[in-house]
């Protein structure tokens, strides 16, 4: 029986197509598995297969979607409860947005308790002469509207009153009614006008005992009065959108890491916290931590360091998709917000980008971490991992969730429910 040459050729071609299809299916299957492993194929060798499997298991929940946004529990107070007086309270916002939130809250609490008129603050930078108007960073209309019925606010200190008549008064962060009555009110009654400054005996934001009478006012001032002015908000939004675009391999999700190299040598980074953990972690330590809890090499990371520093190279080696403001800020905004003399704009941008990321990692302990955590809690973004030196490779990532969240001991939990 003879063979038809056309049938033979057709059979060979068909067989070849099946072989090619099988190889494609096989390759696609294993590529998808590699993508799930930390570091892809680079880390998927026989020697550490068990290590990778453990990490895949631990990775579950790393990108937990934002929880439901909490509702404000505070009740907006009424001016009917306040006896209005003739004096004024003035103050400045200093040291960056993490301090602004607390300074605003204390000033509003003091002014309301005294029945005084609050003067819209200016903003001071870390260098002598660094000074901005409130509206250069924050939305004046939002602030004025939020204060209606709470405290009387004016935009400018009356020209007919000499600033020399202002008595300088210092109050502790989260000032109490009793403190105001004992230490502030007598000076106000005598002088008529005061200039307020907040000092920080503690840089944590843990809840302190039962709710105080001032909590509703503090909550409103901290979480509902400050909003970026439109142009700055547009810059932040564009940077967040850029980071999400760069995070295609993680479904648009990204990590924000607060790591400023210049802070690591300062005194606040040399000690340990109450639990004996380090106060600060460098880039390499954070990179190792993130890999150990399950983040893979394709994770997009935003670092608050303004410009690239050599010490960040170890982080980029493990996470190539690591970016600073310099890399993702719109080019037409860099001269104003990145190349300006002061760093106030940069601090504000960092504060709001880290408040909106899917995951926040504070490599530096302090008020920035504490008040970013507060904003995130209110908006349901509770994925906050605190770095640690991990010895037990089987540790769950959930073990390193911020105590502010795991123990619900942040002041924000007094404000939201």
N, C-alpha and C positions, 0 to 999 in steps of 0.2 A: 504494500500500500504506500503510495507516494505522499510526500508532504507538500502542502501549498506554502510557498515561500512567504506570501503575505500573512498567512496565519501564524507562522513562526515568528515573524517580526512583531506582529501585534501582541503575541503572547509575551515576548521578551519585554516589550515596552510596558505592558500592563504590570508584569512582575516588578520591573524597576520602579514604577510609580508607587506600588504598595510598599516597597522597601524604603523609599524616600519619605513617604507619609509616616511610616512607623518611626523613623528616626526623628522626624519633626515633632511628633507627639511626645516621644521619649524626652527630647531635649527641652521642649516647653515645660514638661512636667517637672523636670529636675531644676530648671531655671527658676520656676516659681517657688520651689522649696528653698533654693539658695537665697532668694530675695527675702525670705522670712528669717534667715539666720543672721545674727549680728555679724556685719562685715561681709555678707554674701559668700562667694566661693572662697575668698581668701581665708576665712576662718573655718571652712567646712572640711577639715582633714580628719583622718582616722584617729589621730592622737587626741583630739579634743572634741570628738563627736558627742561624748557624754556632756561635756561642758556646754556645747551649743544647745543641746536638747534641753538642758536645765534652763538656759537663758530664754529659749523660745517659750517655755512654760511660764517663766517669770514675767515675760513681756506682756502677757495678758493683763490688761488694765492700765498699762503705761499711758495709753492715749485715751483713757476713759473720757467719754464725751462730757461736755459741760453739764453740771447738774442744773436742775431748775433754778432759775434766778429767784432769790429769796425776796420776800416782801418786807417793806419797811414796817417795823413794829412801833416806831415812835409816833407819838401824837403831837402834832404841831402846836406849840403853846400859843397862848393869846396875850396880847398886850394889855388886856383888861386886868391881868394879874400883876402888872408892873406899875409902880408909881414913878412917872417920868420926872427926871431932874434936869437941870440946865447945863450940866457939864458934858465934856467930850472925852472919849477914849481913843487915843491914836496908837498905832503900832506899825511895824514893818514885817513883811514876810522875808525870811532869811534862810540861807543854807540849803535851799533846794526844796522840791515839791514834797518830799517825805516829811519835812518840817512844817511846810506851809499848812498842811492839813491840821496838824495839832495846834499851830499858832492861831489859825482862824477859829478853831473850836474854843480855845481858851479866851480869846478876845470877845467872842460873842457871849460866852457864859458870864464873863466879868461885866460887860456893858449892860446886859440884861439885869443882872443882880443889882447893879447900881442905878438902874433906870437912866443910864447915860446914852448919849448919841455916839454911835460908832463911826469913825472916819475911815473911808475906804483906804486900805493900806497901799504903800508903795512896795517895791520888791528890791531887795539889796543882794548883791552878789558877794562872793568870798573875797574879792579884791577891793581895796579902797577906791571909791568912785564908781563902782559898778552899781548902777541904779536904773530901774525901769518903772514905768507906770503899771498899775494893776492890769490895765487893758492890753498891755503888750503880750501878756501870757494868758490871762483868764478872761472869761466872758463877763463883762460888768452887768449886763441885763439879767443874766441867770443868777448872779449873786444877789443883786438888789431884789429880785422877785422872790428868791428863797427866804430872804430876811423879813419880808412883809409880815407883820403881825408878831414877829419875834423880837426884833430890836430896830430902833430907828437908825438909818444909815444915811450919811451925806458923802458926797464925792470929794469934797475939799474941806480942810480945816478953815474956819471963819477967819478972814483976813484981819478983822478988827481985834482979834485975840492974839496976844503975843505968844509965840512958841516958848518963850522963856518962862511962861507961867506953868508949863507942863511939869508935873512931878513924875520922875522916873520910878516905875514900880516893877519889880520882878515877881513872877508867879511860877509855881511848878507846873509842868505839864499835867493836864487833867485836874486842874485846880478845883477845889471843893467849895461849897457854899460857906462852910465854917472858916476856911482859909481867907476867903474874900471878906467876910464879916470882921475877922480879927486883924488882918494885915493890910487890906486894900481900902476898905470903906472909910476908915478914919482919915487916911491921907486924902482920899477923894473929897470928903466933906470939908476938909481944911483948904485944899488947893483948888478944887473945882474942876480941874482937868488933869488927866494923867496920860503918860506915855508908857505903854505896856511892853514888857519883854518876857517871853517864856523861857525858862530854863528846864533842863531835862535830867532829873535825878535818876531816871531809868530810861532805857531805850527799847523796852519791850512794850507790847500793847496787850498784855494779858488782862483779863477781867479781874476786877478787885472787889470781891465780896458781893453784897446785894446791890441792886440797882440804886443809883443815887438820884436825887431830885433833878440834878442837872443833866442826866443822861439823855433825855429827849432833845434838849438844846444842843448838846455835844454831837449826838448822832446826826441831827439835821445839818449842822455846820460841817461836820467831817465828810459826810457822804452825799450831800445834796446841794452844796453851795458853790463848789468849785468845778468849773467846766472850762476846757480850753477854748480860747477865742478861735473863730472859724479858720483862719489861715494855719494856725498851729495844729488844729485838729485834722485839717486836710493833709498836712505833712505826715502826721502819725498814721492816719488811715492809709495813705499811699505806701508807707513803709511796711505796715502790717500786710497789706495786699500783696506787695512784692515778695515778702517772706512766704506767704501762702502759695504763691505761684512757684517759688523755688522749691516748695515742699511737695511736689507732685507724687513722689514715691511714698509719701506718708499721708496721702489724702489731704494735703493742704495744711497739715498740722506741724507746728514748730515749737521748739524749746527756747525760752528766753533765759539767759544766764547772766546774773549780776556779778560781773567780775571786772573790777577796775584795778589794773596793775599797780597804780600809785598808792592804792590803799593797803596793799599787802605788807608794806614796810612800816606802816604806822602803828602806834601803840595799841590801838583797839584790836589789831589783828594778832597780837603776840600772845594773848592769854587763851583761856578756855572758858566755856560757859558753865552754868550751874551743874550740868551733868558730866562735866569733864571733857566734853567734845571740843575740838578746835573751833576757834572763832571764825577763821578764814581758811580757804583752800585755794591753792594755785591751779593753773590751767591743767597741768598734767594730772594732779590729784582728782580734779573734777572729771576729766576725760575717763580715767580708770573707773571712777564711781559710776558714771553713766553707762559704760559698757557692762559693768558687773550687774547692774539692775535691769539690763536688757535692751537698752537703746542701740540700734544698729548703725553702721557707718553711713547710711543714707539719711540719717536724721539731720534736719536743718536746725542750726543753732544760731540765735542772735546773741551777741555779747555786748554788754554795755560799755566796754572799752571803746572810746571814740575812734581811735585810729589803730591800725595793726601794730602789735608789739611782738618782738621776737619770742617772748615767753609764751605766746599763744600758739606757736608752731606745733607744740606737742598735742594740743587740742585738735588742731586742723589735720594732723596726721591720722588721728583716729576718727575724726568727723570732718571730712573734706568740705561739707556744706556748712561751714562756719563763717559768719559775716559780722561786720561791725557797721556802725552808722555810715561810715565813709563809703562803704560798698553799695548800700541800698537806698540812701537818701536821694531824692530827685535832684539832678544836677543843678537845676535853676534855684534850688533852695539852700545849697551848701554854703554859699557866701554869707547868707544871713544867719543860718542856724548852726552851722558847723565851723565856719572859719571866722566867726566873730571873736572879739577879744574875751568876753566872758564865757563861762561854761554853763550858765544858767539854763539856756535853751536846751543844751544837750542833756542836762539832768532831767528836765521836764519831759523831753522826748523819751528818754529811757524809762521813766516812771510809768508813762502811759502805754508804751509798747509792752513792757513786762506785765502790765495789768491785763493785757488782752491776749497774750500768748496762750497756747493750749496747755503748756507746762511751764512752770517757773522754778528755777533752781538758784537759790541765793548762796553764792560762794562766800559772801561776806555777811556776817551777822550784824544787825543794827536796825536803825529806824527805817531805812529804805525797805529792807525785807519785811519789817513789821507792818508798815502802812501799805505796801503793795499787797501783802496778804489780806489786809482788811478790804481793799477794793475788790480783790478777786473773790473773797468770800461772799460779798454782797451781790456779785454778778454770777455766782455759781461756778466760777473757775477755780476749783479747789485742788487741782493737781499741782501740789507744791512739794518737791523733793529736796530735803536738806542733805547736803553731802556728808559723807562719813567714810572712815577707813574700814572697809568691809573685810572681815577675816573669814567669816563663814560663807562659802560660796553658794550655800543653799538658801540664804536669806531672801525673803520675799521683798519685792520693791515697796510694798505697802508699809513695811517696817520703817521706811525713811520718809513717809509723808510728814509734813510739818506738824508739830504738836498743836499749833494754832488751829489746825483742822481736825486732826485725829482726836484731840481732847476737847475740841470746841471751846477753848479757853481764851480766844481772841475777843477783844472788846466789841468787835463787829457783831458777834453773836448776841450782844445785848441790844443791838439795833435792828437786827433782821430775824425773821422767823419763817 
